[in-house]
Every structure is written in structure tokens, then in C-alpha cells.
Amino acid sequence: MDIKEIRLALASGSPRRIDMLAADGVNFEIVKPSCSEEIITKLSPARTAMALALRKNLSACEVLKLGNEKGSGLEDFDLLLSADTVVALQEELIGKPRDEEDAACILRELSGRVHIVYTGVCIYEPKSGRREVFCDSSEVHFKNYDDDVISEYIASGEPMDKAGAYAIQGGFGKYIEKVEGNVDTVIGFPYGRIKEIIKNW
């Protein structure tokens, strides 16, 4: 199965995921799930990311069963794809910041340290009922930075809807010393692995 030759429903409003699919010429429609993104703290970071991706996928299925705003139903799509990302510092989960003060605390905590980004992905095929959930992780090494850098970055507004309060492809990329693993996973969409799994279905 080739992702470029199917009709795909993307259960996400993330500009990064949308841009990656659009740049690859994929025929897709955005279906926004109506579920909570509350982190499930009793699970490991990897399982939390997978659980959140699955929750989005199940919610988007229900949205499509009722018909979305474009009038599309679940049966109109070959695959339904969802993803979610969490950050962990020494196994402690870090989600999206609640407010600017929380964003500052998160970025202060990450300065000069190594953290792991986990992106969970769920792929569902309505025709067969097949569903696959997986997680990809990458290790991110941050440089040291001070409170002035943090304040300037928060003023840009970029950290507020991102796990770990930063975007590797945005204004904070220059403070990343190195990434061990897939950069797309840090962006929140391990697209190469997604395409490989779909190809093998």
C-alpha cells in the first residue's frame, strides 16, 4: 500500500504533520478528534505516547461515523492516521505547557540536559478493522541557555502548544546540540517509519 495512492484521514491539526504530508503529495483530509490530551501518568513514556495516539484515533473514528464538517464518513477513507508526542526527562513526563510560567519552568529544567522525545502513532484501516500502534523515540541534547533566552522564546508564542515547550524546527532549534535518533520523531511525526509500515500492509 502506497500512502500517495490512498485516501487518508489525519486525526491531527498539527501544522508540522499537515506540512509533511502535503509536501509529499499525499491526498488527505484533516479530522479533528474530540478527546482530552490529558497525560496518562501511570504508564511509561512510550506507552503514554501510544495511548494518546490511540485515543485520538478512536475519537476521530467516532467523529467520522457521525460525518465530519466536510460530510466525509469513515468508509470514505482507506486509512486513519493519528500521532501524539511526549517528552521525558529522566522518565518524568513533560507535556504541553499550561501557561507561560509553566513553559519557562520546563525550558529551565531542560537547559544543558538530555531528554527523550517519544512520538506514538496509530494507523487504522476501516475496511478490515486492522489497527497498528507503535512508538518511536529520539534523544535530544540541549545546550545551556539563560533566562533571557527563555523569556525571548516564550514571547514568540511558539512554545505554548508543544510538548516540552519547544519546536526543533522553530526558533529553539539553535539551542539543540545534537539529536540521537530520528529528527522527524522530535518534530512529532516519524514519517519515514509510518510510510514503511503502510507500504508493508
Secondary structure by P-SEA (a helix, b strand, c coil): cccccbbbbbccccaaaaaaaaaaccbbbbbbbcccccccccccaaaaaaaaaaaaaaaaaaaaaaccccccccccccbbbbbbbbbbcccccccccccaaaaaaaaaaaccbbbbbbbbbbbbbccccbbbbbbbbbbbbbccccaaaaaaaaaacccccccccccccccccccccccccccccccccaaaaaaaaaaac
